[in-house]
Amino acid sequence: MLESILLLVGVTYLIRHLKDRKLNAAAYSGVDPEKFAVWHKAHLTTTFTVLLGTWGVFLVKLGTRVAFWRADLSPNVGLAIVGACLAVWAAVFVFADIRRRKAKHLADEARIGGQAWIGPANRVTSTLLSPSATFEDINRRATWLAPFIVAILTTWAFAEVYEWRIKPDHAQILLNQSKKNAERTGTPVPAEQEEMIRKSAPYVAKGYVVIFALGMPVGFLIMSGIFALGMLLMQAQSSFLRILSVVSWSFASTGVVAAVVVAASVLTQDPGPFKTVPWYLANTYSATNLAAALPADASAVVRALASSVDVFSIWRLILLTIGLTAVAGSRRTKKASVAMLVWGFWGFLVLVSVLAAAAGFSPT
């Protein structure tokens, strides 16, 4: 998974670097060629830093995988290797961000607008701490790849930490799901199927991580399409890319904080009760989720309704309202109308969740 992400980022920045090398002062009216040359060199240094660092970490990670191909590494060693790679990669982005700030200063001096690279780390923190300013910046220059990568990495990292700490019984989790489905349909689970589930459980668990991680960007695209249609009906003049950027950064930024909080909650508790809880439902046992306060015998409908009320869910809705209003591009589009669209969509999802629970469908 990490190698795939590094490869995607590496190829993207390679294409961008080659494209930026072709920039020249003639394309910008009123720009001093000498100042442009100074900025251009600083800008290329910034993108090359990310490019070189990303490919370097990719080759190191790939090399460790090849070197230990037949070795039976413990989960702790594997997690340490991944953690070291992520730490180095993060340091690359921090160093690149320092150079980006210098390039932005030179761009301002040369009066070159819209060319300075905005690092993912800045967008993650500024979305949470200064959402209005961040979404105004997104309105000027929308990005989608960085939040996709942040969301995928966050999902994958949390699943790995949960696996390392809890060591869940994947076979029992899948058997519980199969038995609930059998109860709903009135057909018992055959013994042969139970044996097959036990054998395939580790592979199915890894498949779930891939599906959830890669499903995040797909969810962003679908949600952005729905919001784009709603804003079109409100006569907003925004583009799909800006809406996608708002949705992606809102979910990616809050997702990082949510993963840290839920992981901390799991790490400080006895892993026993979590053995039969899949990682993607661990948030419902965190104090940030209303479902955590419910008794164990609460009905599925009540639990589905309560699990929809989460601190981070509310935070996302507020960010989406601020962000979509900022990129609306029309004074006719009022914040109240955008709020009705965002919160109405959330209400629809809650209703679907409750109805599914009432019909006997459950994620556990």
N, C-alpha and C positions, 0 to 999 in steps of 0.2 A: 504493500500500500504506500509506504513512505517513498520508495523508489519511483513509483508511478507519479506521485505528486511532484517530486523533485524534477523528474524528466519533463513533465508538463510545464512547470515554471521555467526550467532551463531553456526549452525550445521557444517559449513565448518571449523571454527576454533576449534570446539570440535574434529572433526576427525583429524585435523592437530596436535592438542595438544597430543592426544592419540598416534598418530604415532611418534611424536618427543620424547615422553617419552621412547620409545624403543631404541633410539640411544645409542651407546656405543663407547668407545675409540678404541675397537678392529677393528671397521670398517674403521679407519683412520690410515694409516701407518705412523710411526714416530711422533705420537702425544703423548705428556705427559699425562698419565691418570689423574693426579691431576689437570692439567690445563684444560683438557677436562671436568672434573667434575664441575669446577667453571663456565666454559662457558655454560655447559649444564643447570645448575641451572638458570643462568641469561637468557638464551634463553627461557626456559620453563616459567619463570616469565613474560617475554614479551608476549608470546602467551596467557598465562593465564589472563593477564591484559585485553587484548582485549576480550577474551572469557567471563570473568566475567562481564565486563562493557557492552558488547553487550546484554547478557542475562538479565542483570539488567534493562537496558533501555527497552528491549522488554517486560518484566514483568510489568514495570511501565506503559508503553503505553497501554498494554493489560488491565491492571487494570483500567485505566481511561476510556477506552472504555466500560468496563463492568459496572463500577460505574455510568457512565452517559448515559447508554444505552437508557433510555426513556426520558432523559432530552433534551430539545430543546436548545442546546448551540448555542450561536451566532458565526458567522464565526471568529470574533476576538479572542474569547476564544479558539476555536478549533485550530486556527493558533498559538496562544500563547503556547498551550500544545505541539504541534508538534515542535515549535521552541525551547522550553526548552529541549525536548528530543534530538533534533539534537545537541544542544549546549553541553549537557552532553556527548553525544556520541563522538563528536569532541574532547572534553577534554580528553576522554579516550584514543583516538588515539594519542593525543599529549603526554600524560603521557607515553604511551606505546613506543612512538618513542624515548623518553629520555632513557628508559630502553634498547631499541634496539641498540642505539649508544654504550651503555656500553657493551652489548653483542657482538657487532661487534668488539670492541676494544679487548675484551677477545679472540674472535675467531682469530684475527690477531696474538695475542701473542701465542696462541696454534697452529697456522698454520692450522686452519680449514677453508677451503674455501667454499664459496657458501651456507653457512648455515644461515647467518644473515638475519633477516627479514627486508624488505624494506617497510617502511610505505607508505600508499597511499598518505598522505599529501606531502611527499618528491617527489614522482613521479609526482604529479600534478604540483608542482611548478618548479621542475627541467626540466620537459618536455618543459615548456615554456621558462625558463631562460637559461638552459644549455642542449639543445637538443642533441648535439653530445655525450656528456658524458652519458646522460641518455639512449640513444639508444644503446650505447656500453654496458651499464649495462644490458639492456634488452636482448642483444645478449648473455650475460652470464646466465641470469636468467629471463626468460620471465614469465609474470603474466597476467591473463585475468579477474579474478573475481573482483578485486578491481576497474578497470576502468569500468566494467559493472555496478557495484553498484554506482559509481560516476555519470555515465551518466544517470542512472535511477533516482537517487535522484535529480539531477540537473533539469531534465525534469519535474519531479513531483513538485519540489519546485517552479519553475518558473510558472507553471500552477496555483498553489495555490495562489501565490502572485498576478498574473494577475487577477484571480477571485476575490480576496479580494479588489483590488484597482479599477478595471474597472467595476465589476459586469455586464459582458456582457449579452446581450439579446440572449440567446442560441436559443430560438424559432425562432427569426427573422433570425439568422445566418443560421439555417437549412432550413428555408423557402426560403431564398435567393439562397441557393445551389439547392434546389428542382426546383425553378423557372428557374434557368439557365439551368438545365438539361432538363426541359420541353421545353424551347425555342430551345434547340439544337435538340430535337426529334420532336418538333412540336405538342406536346400533352400538354394541360393545366393541372395544378395540381388540382385534385378534392377537393371539400370543405371538404369531410370526411378525406382526407389525410392530409390537412392542420391542422385540429383539432387534429388528431393523432400525428402530428409532434409537435404541441404545448404542448401536454400532456407528450410526451416522451423526450422532449428536455433536461431537467436536467439530465436524466439518460444517454442519448446519449453523452452529454458533458463529464460526468465522464468516460464513456467508451472510448472516444477519448484519455483522459489522460492516461488510462491504456494501450491502444493500442500503443500510441506513446512512452511511457516510456519503455514498454517491447519490443517494436519494435527496439529500439536502439541496443541492443545486437545482435538481428537477422540481422540487417543491417551490423554490424561489421563483423559477420561471413560470410555473402554473399560477402561483399567487399574484405575481406581477401582471400576468395577462388579465386576471380578473380585475385587479385594481385599475389597469389601463383602460379596460372597457368601462368601468364605473366612472372614471374621471373623464372619459370621452363623452359620456352622457351628461356630465356636469359642465361640458364645454371647456374643459381644461386644455391647455396647449402644451402639455408635456410630452416627452418621447418615452418609448418603452424602455430604452436604455437607462434613462434617469430614474424611472420608477423601479426598474430591476436593481439599480444601485442602492436606492433607498431601502428596499426590502432586504437585499442581501446584507448590507452593513448593519441594519437594525437587528437582524437575527444573528449574524455572526458575532457582533460585539457583545450582545447580551448572552449569547451562547457560551462565550469564553468565561464570563463571570459565573454563569449558572453551573458550568462544568466544575469550576474550582470550588464553589460552595457545596455542591452535592458531593463531590469527591471528598472534601474535608469532612462532611457529615458521615460518609460511609467509612472513612479511615478511622474515625474516632469511636465507632460503634462495634459491637460484637458481630463478627461476620456470620455467625450461625443463622440468624433469622433471614439473612439475605441469600442463603444457598439456593433457594428455589425462586429467587426474584431475578428476572432478566435485567441486564444493565440498563436497557432503555426505559425501564419503569422505576429506576432507583430514585428519580426526582420526586415521586409520589410519597416517598418515605422521609423526605427532607422537610424541615420546619418551614421552608418557604412555600410549601404546597398545602392547601387546605385538607387534602386527603390524608395527610399524616396525622391529623387530629381525630380521624374517625376510628371507631372501635373495629375490631377484627371481623365482627359479624355484620358489618354494614352491607346493605344491598348493593348489587352491581350498579344500579341506576344512581343511587346516592354517591357512590364512589366515583362514577364517571363524571357526575356534575361537580363534585368537590375537586377532583384532580384537574379540572379546567381552570380553577381559580388558583393562580400561582403568581408570586411576586414578579417573576421574570416575564410571564405572559402579559401582565398588565404593563410592565415597563416597555415591552415590545410594541404594544398597542399605542402607547403614548408617543414613542419614537416614530412609529409609522404615521401617526397623525401629523406630527410636526414636519416630518420629512416630505410626505406627499403634498402637504400645503406649500412647502418651500419650492417644490419643483413644478407646481401646477401651471405656472406661466401665465396666469390670468387672474385679474382682480375679482372676476365674477365667481371664482372658486373660493368659497369661504371655508374657514377652518371647521365650522360646525358641519358643513356638508361632507367634508373629508372624514371627520370623526364618525359621522353616521355610516359612511361606507366601510371604514375600518372596523368599528365596533359591531356593525351589523354582520359583517363577514365572520367575525369571531363568534358572535351569537349563533350563526348558522352552523358553524363547526361544533359548537357545544351541543346544539340540538341533535345533530347527526350522531355525536358520541353517545348521548343519553339514549336515543332511540336504538342504537346498535346494542347498548348494554341491556336494554329492556327486551330485545329480541334474542338475547343469549350470546351475542358475540362479545368476546373479551380478549384483550391482548395477552392475558396470562393464562 
